[in-house]
Amino acid sequence: MREDRIEYLIGLVEKSDITELEICEGWGKRIRIVKRAAGPMAPAIAAAPPHPATTAGSPPPAAEPPPPVADDSHLVRIVSPMVGTFYRSASPESPPFVEVGSQVATGQTLCIIEAMKLMNEIASEVSGHVRRILVENGQPVEFGQVLFLVEKSG
């Protein structure tokens, strides 16, 4: 898709009451523009996931809220080192790399972030237990966004 067309679509989203626009052109060419809910209403552009999260016509699975954490100041924040799309597993058929409560080791893969058609494994910086997963599968993420909270062992 041409840059001038993308800029035009962003302008349409900014001026309208819609919060999200997705356009498909041909096989595998998709663009999604999302108007942010907090702060300035700047749209975010993300590549569509390489595998659908749900089948056509079926509602998306209900998101399970993370368990409450009274004081998370002792937890290690694992942040996104790049802008991209967050995936909890290597493929739709594979189980997630980790779940809330999972024991992880330093260097263990926690998720994948797709950026510019490259799949980047994000590893744990510490050994411990995953206490919160703060991003939904297939969701766009930004540089520095907190993805996981891990309680460090020992």
Summary of the structure (lengths in Angstrom):
residues: 154
radius of gyration: 17.1
end to end distance: 50.9
largest distance: 53.6
contacts: 378
relative contact order: 0.18
helix: 8%
strand: 34%
